[in-house]
Amino acid sequence: DIGHSESPITPIMLGDEAIAQKFAEMLFEAGVYASAIVFPMVGKGSARIRLIPSAAHSRNHLDLALKEIIRIGK
């Protein structure tokens, strides 16, 4: 679930704060920077990780990020 963002910020909605923090940590270890956004920045049960793709990212960067998001998500 990537929410309904209308900005360059792409959230991955995870719900649970501990899962969001662990997910972001595992992405970082895999070379992908994503911030965990947890209560009180968002309401309880609305935790997410936040990605901000930009024109500075190559196709390889985006492919790596997708590959790691899928791997960690499983």
N, C-alpha and C positions, 0 to 999 in steps of 0.2 A: 504494500500500500504506500504510494508516494504522495498521498494527500492531494490538496488542491492548490498548490503554490502557483502564483502568477508572477513569480520573480525568478532570478537565476538560482535561488536556493531550492534544492531538491531534497525534501525530507524522506526518510524511510521510517514510517510509523511502526513502532515496536510495542508501545504501550507500557511495558514494565521498565522501571528505571534501571534495575540491575542488569537486565538484558541489554538495554541501550548502551550502558557504560562498557560492558564486556564486549559487545559488538564493535564499538568504536575502538577499543583497545586492540582487538584482534585485527581490525582493518589496518590500524597504524603499524602493527608488527608485520603486516603483509605489504607495507609500502603505500597505503592509501590513507590520507588524512580525512577524517570525518569527525565532527564534534558531536558528543552526546548532549542532547537537550532534555533536561529532566526537571521535575518539580524543584523549585518554585518558578522556573522560567516558563513552564507550561503546566497545565492542570495535572493532578494525579491521574495516572492511567493514560496519559497522552505523550509519554516519553518517545523520543525519536532520535535518529542520528541525522545530521545535516551535512549534505554535500553541496559544493558550489562549483559546478563545472564552468569552465571559461574557454575563450578562444585560445588561451595559452596552452591548453591541454591538447596533446596529439591524440590521434585515433588510438595509438598504442596505450596511452595513459587511460583513456576511457574503457578500452577493452580489458585492461588489467583490473580496473576498479569494478567493472561488471562481473568479471570472473571471480574476484575475491568476495564480492557481496553475495553472489550465489553460493560459493563454497561455504562461507561462514554461516549463511542463512540456513543451510542444511544441517 
